[in-house]
């Protein structure tokens, strides 16, 4: 099969290689997926770049955890009837050496989720890391029907899906964006209200939610801590999946008196039952046309380094994909 890989960490153009590797065979409990598309996440970039000093987890890594394709082989203990199923894949390179930047990948059967006929491969390839992170941020503390949720960074890949999932779950969503000019760039299906962080966001959010908000989906905990403390109701949850600073300073007493719960989210290490629940809900929401994912650039596999560099630039137009066709 044709695949991309790296044997050492470093800049994309220097370390990513494309060539032939042996086609893997599924082991017990596994399926092999012939991939149509591979989705790239910021975590894939961080692993390659040795972010925070992280070492090579394996001597050779085929990157990317997300993708979409068709099951063409099933290992022992897997229903042979799954062969031929269209699926979306997540976690392919989570604690495993070989991800989806290849014509085929092998994953445990639970990580290959049946893709309804009404859902495109492109949508399927975008659901994995951002979708499961978004689902956990929104639903980890129970149903959200009737609640008010703030989603910071609502234009991002996780934030956009979090807003859509929260609305699908019956919540009122207030999304935030970094600048005033971005306010009009958020789809109404993602957030009912959009607030710019440039224009007194605490006052704007309090006008929309006078009693405070129930949950906050947080992409920049250290930067937004004071704002979050100013807008929560008593007993609110802040679910943070990223922070601009490694050590976040928190307004302890305001958060304490508001009885705030801070939930930190590391997607690779969510409990499997949480991942299973997320996969079910994401598939259902996608089939119900409740999820809209902006179409981004699609690169052929031999230009995978360019795809990585586009994400590093911070200027992708949507989720960046690699085609394996």
C-alpha positions as CSV (number, residue, x, y, z in Angstrom):
1,X,0.0,0.0,0.0
2,X,1.0,3.7,-0.4
3,X,1.5,5.5,2.9
4,X,3.1,8.5,4.6
5,X,5.3,8.1,7.6
6,X,8.1,9.7,9.7
7,X,11.0,8.0,11.5
8,X,12.0,11.1,13.4
9,X,10.3,14.2,14.6
10,X,10.8,17.6,13.0
11,X,9.5,19.9,10.3
12,X,6.9,18.4,7.9
13,X,8.9,18.9,4.7
14,X,12.0,17.3,6.3
15,X,10.6,14.2,8.0
16,X,7.4,13.1,6.2
17,X,8.0,10.4,3.6
18,X,5.7,8.8,1.1
19,X,6.2,5.4,-0.3
20,X,5.2,1.7,-0.1
21,X,4.6,-0.1,3.2
22,X,3.2,-3.6,3.7
23,X,-0.6,-3.7,3.9
24,X,-1.6,-4.6,7.5
25,X,-3.7,-7.6,8.4
26,X,-6.3,-7.3,11.2
27,X,-5.7,-9.1,14.4
28,X,-8.3,-10.5,16.8
29,X,-11.1,-7.9,17.4
30,X,-9.8,-5.7,14.6
31,X,-10.9,-4.6,11.2
32,X,-9.0,-3.3,8.2
33,X,-10.3,-0.1,6.6
34,X,-9.5,0.9,3.0
35,X,-9.4,4.6,3.4
36,X,-10.9,7.2,1.1
37,X,-9.9,10.3,3.2
38,X,-7.7,11.0,6.2
39,X,-8.4,13.9,8.5
40,X,-5.6,15.9,10.1
41,X,-5.8,17.3,13.6
42,X,-3.6,19.7,15.5
43,X,-2.6,16.8,17.7
44,X,-1.1,15.1,14.7
45,X,1.1,18.1,14.1
46,X,2.1,18.2,17.8
47,X,3.2,14.6,17.8
48,X,5.4,15.1,14.8
49,X,6.9,18.3,16.2
50,X,7.7,16.8,19.6
51,X,5.4,19.2,21.4
52,X,6.3,19.7,25.1
53,X,9.2,17.4,24.5
54,X,7.1,14.3,23.7
55,X,9.3,11.6,22.2
56,X,8.7,9.2,19.3
57,X,6.2,6.7,20.7
58,X,7.2,4.2,18.0
59,X,10.2,3.8,15.7
60,X,8.0,4.6,12.7
61,X,4.7,6.5,12.7
62,X,2.1,6.6,10.1
63,X,0.3,9.8,11.2
64,X,-3.4,10.9,11.7
65,X,-6.1,9.3,13.8
66,X,-9.2,10.2,11.8
67,X,-10.5,9.0,8.4
68,X,-13.3,7.4,6.4
69,X,-13.4,4.4,4.1
70,X,-14.7,0.9,3.8
71,X,-14.0,-2.3,5.9
72,X,-12.3,-4.8,3.6
73,X,-11.2,-7.4,6.2
74,X,-12.2,-8.5,9.7
75,X,-10.1,-10.3,12.3
76,X,-11.1,-13.1,14.5
77,X,-14.0,-12.3,16.7
78,X,-15.4,-9.6,14.5
79,X,-18.7,-10.2,12.6
80,X,-17.7,-11.0,9.0
81,X,-20.8,-9.2,7.9
82,X,-19.0,-5.9,8.6
83,X,-16.9,-6.4,5.5
84,X,-18.1,-3.9,2.9
85,X,-19.4,-1.4,5.5
86,X,-18.7,2.3,5.0
87,X,-17.2,3.6,8.2
88,X,-15.6,6.6,9.9
89,X,-12.5,5.9,11.9
90,X,-11.1,7.6,15.0
91,X,-8.2,6.9,17.3
92,X,-6.2,5.0,14.6
93,X,-2.9,6.6,15.8
94,X,-3.8,6.8,19.5
95,X,-1.3,4.7,21.3
96,X,-0.8,2.8,18.0
97,X,2.0,3.3,15.3
98,X,-0.1,3.3,12.2
99,X,-2.8,5.9,11.5
100,X,-4.9,6.9,8.6
101,X,-2.3,8.6,6.3
102,X,-2.2,5.4,4.2
103,X,-4.4,3.5,1.8
104,X,-5.3,1.1,4.6
105,X,-5.3,1.1,8.4
106,X,-6.2,-1.5,11.1
107,X,-8.1,-0.5,14.2
108,X,-10.2,-2.2,16.9
109,X,-13.7,-2.8,15.6
110,X,-15.3,-0.3,17.9
111,X,-13.2,2.5,16.4
112,X,-14.6,1.9,12.9
113,X,-18.2,3.4,13.1
114,X,-20.7,2.6,10.4
115,X,-21.4,5.6,8.3
116,X,-25.0,6.1,7.1
117,X,-25.5,6.4,3.4
118,X,-26.7,10.0,3.7
119,X,-23.4,11.1,5.3
120,X,-20.4,11.8,3.0
121,X,-16.9,10.4,3.4
122,X,-15.7,14.0,3.9
123,X,-18.0,14.5,6.9
124,X,-17.0,11.1,8.3
125,X,-13.3,11.9,8.1
126,X,-13.9,15.1,10.1
127,X,-15.8,13.6,13.1
128,X,-13.1,11.8,15.1
129,X,-10.9,13.9,17.4
130,X,-12.8,17.2,17.1
131,X,-16.2,15.6,17.3
132,X,-15.5,13.3,20.2
133,X,-13.8,16.1,22.1
134,X,-16.7,18.4,21.4
135,X,-19.2,15.8,22.5
136,X,-17.4,15.2,25.8
137,X,-17.1,18.9,26.4
138,X,-20.9,19.4,26.0
139,X,-22.4,16.2,27.4
140,X,-19.9,14.8,30.0
141,X,-22.0,16.3,32.9
142,X,-25.3,15.1,31.6
143,X,-28.1,16.3,29.2
144,X,-28.1,20.0,28.2
145,X,-31.8,20.5,27.3
146,X,-32.9,24.0,28.4
147,X,-29.4,25.0,29.4
148,X,-27.3,28.0,28.2
149,X,-23.8,27.1,27.0
150,X,-21.0,29.3,26.0
151,X,-18.7,27.9,23.4
152,X,-15.4,29.8,23.1
153,X,-13.7,29.7,19.7
154,X,-17.0,28.7,18.1
155,X,-15.5,28.9,14.6
156,X,-12.8,26.3,15.3
157,X,-13.1,22.6,14.5
158,X,-14.0,21.5,18.0
159,X,-15.9,24.7,18.9
160,X,-18.1,24.5,15.8
161,X,-19.1,20.9,16.5
162,X,-19.6,21.7,20.2
163,X,-22.0,24.4,19.3
164,X,-23.9,22.2,16.8
165,X,-24.1,19.3,19.2
166,X,-25.3,21.5,22.1
167,X,-28.1,22.9,19.9
168,X,-28.9,19.4,18.8
169,X,-29.1,18.5,22.5
170,X,-31.6,21.3,23.2
171,X,-29.3,24.0,24.6
172,X,-29.2,27.7,23.9
173,X,-25.7,28.4,22.6
174,X,-23.6,31.6,22.9
175,X,-20.5,31.4,20.8
176,X,-17.5,33.7,21.1
177,X,-15.0,34.8,18.5
178,X,-11.8,36.7,18.8
179,X,-12.7,39.8,16.8
180,X,-15.7,42.0,15.9
181,X,-15.3,41.2,12.2
182,X,-15.8,37.4,12.9
183,X,-19.2,37.9,14.5
184,X,-21.0,37.6,11.2
185,X,-19.0,34.6,10.1
186,X,-20.7,32.0,12.4
187,X,-23.6,30.0,11.0
188,X,-26.9,30.3,12.8
189,X,-27.0,26.5,13.2
190,X,-23.9,26.6,15.3
191,X,-24.8,29.4,17.8
192,X,-28.0,31.4,18.5
193,X,-25.8,34.4,19.6
194,X,-22.3,35.4,18.8
195,X,-20.1,37.6,21.1
196,X,-16.8,39.2,20.2
197,X,-14.0,39.0,22.8
198,X,-13.0,42.5,21.7
199,X,-16.2,44.2,22.9
200,X,-16.8,43.7,26.7
201,X,-17.8,40.0,26.3
202,X,-18.8,39.6,30.0
203,X,-21.5,42.3,29.8
204,X,-22.7,41.0,26.4
205,X,-23.1,37.5,27.7
206,X,-24.7,38.6,31.0
207,X,-27.3,40.5,28.9
208,X,-28.1,37.2,27.1
209,X,-27.9,35.1,30.3
210,X,-28.6,37.3,33.3
211,X,-28.4,34.4,35.8
212,X,-25.2,33.1,34.3
213,X,-24.5,30.2,32.0
214,X,-24.6,26.5,32.8
215,X,-21.6,25.3,30.9
216,X,-18.6,26.7,29.1
217,X,-16.7,24.9,26.4
218,X,-13.2,26.3,26.8
219,X,-10.4,26.4,24.2
220,X,-8.2,28.9,26.1
221,X,-8.5,28.4,29.8
222,X,-5.7,30.6,30.9
223,X,-6.7,33.5,28.7
224,X,-10.4,33.3,29.5
225,X,-10.4,32.4,33.2
226,X,-11.5,35.9,34.4
227,X,-14.3,36.1,31.8
228,X,-15.5,32.6,32.6
229,X,-15.7,33.5,36.3
230,X,-17.7,36.6,35.5
231,X,-20.4,34.7,33.5
232,X,-21.0,31.4,35.3
233,X,-24.1,30.6,37.4
234,X,-23.7,28.7,40.6
235,X,-22.7,25.1,40.0
236,X,-21.6,25.7,36.4
237,X,-19.1,23.5,34.6
238,X,-16.1,24.7,32.6
239,X,-15.0,22.0,30.2
240,X,-11.5,22.9,28.9
241,X,-9.7,21.0,26.1
242,X,-6.9,23.6,25.6
243,X,-5.0,26.4,27.2
244,X,-2.7,29.1,25.8
245,X,-0.5,28.8,28.9
246,X,0.7,25.5,30.4
247,X,0.0,26.7,33.9
248,X,-3.3,28.5,34.0
249,X,-3.9,31.1,36.7
250,X,-7.5,31.0,37.9
251,X,-9.6,33.5,39.9
252,X,-10.0,31.0,42.7
253,X,-12.4,32.8,45.1
254,X,-15.0,33.9,42.5
255,X,-14.9,30.3,41.0
256,X,-15.1,28.8,44.5
257,X,-18.1,30.8,45.6
258,X,-19.8,29.9,42.3
259,X,-19.1,26.2,43.0
260,X,-17.6,25.8,39.6
261,X,-16.5,22.4,38.3
262,X,-13.4,22.5,36.0
263,X,-13.3,19.5,33.7
264,X,-10.1,18.9,31.8
265,X,-10.4,17.0,28.5
266,X,-7.7,14.8,27.0
267,X,-9.3,13.1,24.0
268,X,-7.0,10.2,23.6
269,X,-7.7,9.1,27.1
270,X,-11.5,9.4,27.4
271,X,-13.1,6.3,28.8
272,X,-14.2,4.0,26.0
273,X,-17.8,4.2,27.0
274,X,-17.7,7.9,26.6
275,X,-16.1,7.5,23.1
276,X,-18.8,5.0,22.2
277,X,-21.5,7.4,23.3
278,X,-19.9,10.2,21.3
279,X,-19.6,8.0,18.2
280,X,-23.3,7.1,18.4
281,X,-24.5,10.7,18.9
282,X,-22.2,12.1,16.2
283,X,-23.4,9.5,13.7
284,X,-27.0,10.2,14.5
285,X,-26.6,13.9,14.4
286,X,-24.8,13.7,11.1
287,X,-27.5,11.5,9.7
288,X,-30.1,14.0,10.8
289,X,-28.2,16.8,9.0
290,X,-27.6,18.5,12.3
291,X,-23.9,18.8,11.7
292,X,-22.3,21.1,9.1
293,X,-18.5,20.9,8.7
294,X,-16.9,23.5,6.5
295,X,-15.2,22.0,3.5
296,X,-11.5,22.6,3.7
297,X,-8.5,21.8,1.4
298,X,-8.0,18.2,0.2
299,X,-4.5,17.2,-0.6
300,X,-3.2,14.1,-2.4
301,X,-1.0,11.9,-0.2
302,X,2.2,12.9,-1.9
303,X,1.5,16.5,-0.7
304,X,1.0,15.6,2.9
305,X,3.8,18.0,4.1
306,X,1.9,20.9,2.5
307,X,-1.2,19.9,4.3
308,X,0.6,19.8,7.6
309,X,2.1,23.2,6.9
310,X,-1.3,24.7,6.1
311,X,-2.5,23.7,9.5
312,X,0.6,25.1,11.1
313,X,0.0,28.4,9.3
314,X,-3.3,28.8,11.2
315,X,-5.1,29.7,8.0
316,X,-7.0,26.6,6.9
317,X,-10.4,27.3,5.4
318,X,-11.9,24.2,7.1
319,X,-10.8,20.8,8.2
320,X,-7.7,19.7,6.1
321,X,-8.0,16.3,4.5
322,X,-5.7,14.0,2.6
323,X,-7.1,11.9,-0.2
324,X,-6.2,8.2,-0.5
325,X,-8.0,7.6,-3.7
